[in-house]
Amino acid sequence: MEFLQPTTWEEAVETKAAHPDAVPIAGGTDVMVAVNFGRLRPARLLDLTRVPDLQQWDTEDGVVRLGAGVPYARVIGELGDRLPGLAMAARTIGSPQIRNRGTVGGNLATASPAGDAHPALLAADAEVEVASVRGTRRIPVADFYTGVKRSALADDELVAAVRITPPSGPQQYSKIGTRNAMVIAVAAFGLALHPDRRAVGTGIGSAAPTPRRAPAAEEFLAGELDGLWDSRAELPPATAARFGELVAGAAAPIDDVRGTARYRVHALSVMARRTLTWAWAEYRKGETRCA
């Protein structure tokens, strides 16, 4: 196995262009598991840990640009105030050691339906910035996932960053697993309220072939909130219940060793109701929760 170690972003994309079969590795929390279990035997590994550009985040015109190599621990510690939904998701990932190594960029590159960051990114309308020697392009995160562990990345492209305009309202995240930590999600749900544009964002994880949004639920809730954004009145229980039903209806789960399809659908309806109740309570108080 050849081990390639670029030290600049330009060298990284040039190396990927020269070796399209090279598997990128940063934290290694997914790649090395696959290698150790014999599910992956790449001819080349492309080590991105020496590329400083990937380890940085910044803001420009209100948009957070999160480098693909920023670990979850830094998302929690440095961006919990701006991106609480993503920080909440990051707190559920593995152990402290895993959070110190794993990255949102790696979650995207793996494109697993059970990836913990995906629901929060979907709810926040994130964009994935990818690059190659041919240039840079931005892909709406909802269009990034193309199949089970498949993405819109071309063979010569690398994930450079995630671009997120922080939602103007509260964000929430909920995950169901066999225990509270060190577990792959049986189902997960992310929610973001966007009162500045009278919109709602959702994200479903581990309950379909790809991470996905729940468009009908978003449209329904935005309509129900149309008269409540300004008044911040109490949310009718029937609205939360119907929202949960529509979120569950957007899923397409399977039975597997972690849970049944029926359980996943039920869990999503419960998580959707709960996260909406929590988020709306924060909004009524004029608060935005930090993770």
N, C-alpha and C positions, 0 to 999 in steps of 0.2 A: 504494500500500500504506500503510495507516494504522498508525502505530507508537504503541502504548499503553504508558505507563510508570507503573504504580502504585508507591507508595513505602511502603505498609503492606500487611499480609496481608489486612486487612478490605477495603481498596480493590481488591486483586487479585481476590478472589472476587466482589466486586460488579461489577468490570469484566468478568469472565468470564461472569457471569450476564447482563449487558447485551449481551454480544457472544459468544455461544456458538461462533461460527465463528473466533474469534481463536485463533491458534496460539501456545501458550506457548513462550518461548525463554529459556534461561538461559546455558549454555555455548555453545550454538549449534553444537556439533560434529556433530550430526545434521541439524538444521533447515537450517542454512546450506548444507550440502552439497547437500541436496535442492533448495534454492532456486537455488543456483549452476548445478546441472545441469538446471534447468528441470522437475524432477519435482514441484515444489511451488510454487504461486503463491497464497498466502493473501491474502485481502483485508485482514487485520489480523494484526499480530504483537503478542503480549502479553509485554513485556519484564519478567522477574521478578528481574533482577539488583539492583534497588534495594530489594528487600524484605528487611530484616535478619533476620527470623525464619527465613527459608529457609537462611541461611548458618550456622546454629548446630547443634550437637549437644549432648546432655546425657544423663545417666542418672537413672533414677528407679525405685526398687525393683528394681534389677538389670537393667532394660531400657534398652538404648541407643536413644535417639530421634535418628535422623540426619536433619537437615533436607534437603529435596530439593535445595537449592542448594549443599550442601557438595561441593567438587570432589574428584576421585579422589586428588589429591596430598595432601590433608589426611586422607583416609581412611587412606592409607599411613602418613603421618607421625604421626597422632594416635590412630589406632584399631587399629594393627597388633597391639597386645597383646591387645585385647579381641575383635577380629573378624579373626583372621589369614586366614581363608578369603576374605573380601571384599577384604582388603588384597592378598592374592596375586593375585586376579583383577584388581584395579585396576592392579597393576604391569605387566600384560600389555597394557594399553590404550594404543594409539597411542604418541605421543612425549611428552616432558615438557611440551611446550606444550599438547597435548591433555589430559593429566592435570591440568594447572592450570586447565583450563576445563570439561571434561566432568564430569557429575554422575550419581550413581546415580538421582536423580529423573528426569533426562532419559532415561536408559536405560529406566526403567520406562514413561515416557510414550510413548516410541517403540515399545516392546513388540516389538522385533525378535527373532526366534528366535535370532539370533546375538549378542545383547547379552551382553557379558562378565560383567556383574554378576549375571545371573539365576541361574546354577547355584549360586553361593555363597548367595544369598538363599533359594533353595529348600531347600538343605541345612540352613540354619539356622532354618527355619520362621519366616521373617520375616512381618511384617504391613505392608501398605501403608496409610498414613493419607491419606485423601483428604477434601477439604472443598469446600463450596459455601455459598451464602447459606442453604441449607436445613439446614446442619449438617455435622458431621464423622462419618465412618464408617471402620472398619478392615476391610480385605479381606485374608484369608490370601493370601500371594503365589502359592500354587498355584492359586488361583481368579481371580487378577488377569488372566492371559493368556487371551483368548477366541478368538484366531485369529491369522493372520499379520499382525503389526503392528496388532493390535486388542487392546483391553483392556476391563476392566470400568468404566472411567471414564465417567460420564455427561457429556453435552455441556457442562454448566455446572460441572463439577468440575475441581479441580487437585490434583496430588500435593503433599501438604504435607510428608510425612516417611516414613521407613521405620523401623519399630520391630522391634528384634532383641534377644531374650534370648540373650546369648552362650552357645553350646554349652559344656557342662562338660568336653568332651573335645577332642582335637585336630581340626583342620580342615585340609583340603587342597583344592587346585585344580589342574587340568591342562588345557592347551589345545593343540590341534594346528592349525598354520597353515603356510603356505608358507615362512615365515621366523619368527624369534623376536620381531620387533617390527613395529609399523605394519601389522598384518595383521588381517583379519576371520577369526574362527575357522572352521575347517573342521568342528571338533567340539570341545566343551568339557565338562568334568565337575567337579562340586563334591561334596565329601564332608564330613560332620560327624558325629562320634561324640558321643552324648549318654548317658554312663554313669550320670548321676544318675537317668535314667528308663529306662535299659536300651534305648535306641533308637538308630537310625541314620538320618541324613538324606542324601538324594542330590539332585543337580540335573544335568540334561542340557541342553546348549545346542547350537544349530546342527545338530540332528539330528532335528527334528520340526517340524510347523507352528508350535508354540509351545514355549517352554521348559517342561520337565516333570520330574517326579520319576520314580523307578523303584520303585514300591511293592513289587513282588514281591521285588526285590533287597534292599530295606530289611527286609522281613519275614524273609526267609531269613537275612540276616546277623545280625539281632537274635537270632534263635533259636540260631544257631551260637555267638554270643558269650555266651549266657546262662550258661554254665558257666565263662567265661573272664574276665568283668569283674573279679571279685575276685582270681582267681589271677594274672591278667596273663600267662598262659602263652603260648607261641608259637602263632601262628596257623597252622593246617594249610594247606599249599599248595592242597589241593583246595577249601578254603573260599574262598580268594581267586579261584581259577579259576572256580568256580561263580558267585560274586558278579559277576565280569566278564561272564559269559554272560547273566546275568539283566538286568544294566544294558543291555547291547547289545540284548537282546530288547525292552526298553521303548522303544527308539527307532523312529522312522518317517521315515527320511531320504529325500532325493531326490538324483538326479544333478544337479549344476550345474557352473558354471565353476570352482568351488573344489575340488570333489572328487566322487567317486562315492558312491552310497548304500552300496555294499559296503565301501568304504574307511572311511566314517564308522562303520559298525557295528563293524568290526574295531578301529578306533582307540578307540572307547568301551570295548570289552572290555579293551584294554591299559591305558588310563588308569584304569579302575575298579580293576583289580588293583594297579596301581602306587600309586595314592593310598591304597588300603586298607592296603597293606604299609607305606607311610610313616607313615600315621596310627597304625596299631597299634604300630609300633616306638616312636613317641613316647609312646603311652599306657603301654606296658610300662615305660618309663623314668620315668614320672610327669611327663612334660614336655608343655607345650603350646607349639607353635612360634609365634613372632612373625614376621610378614612383614617 
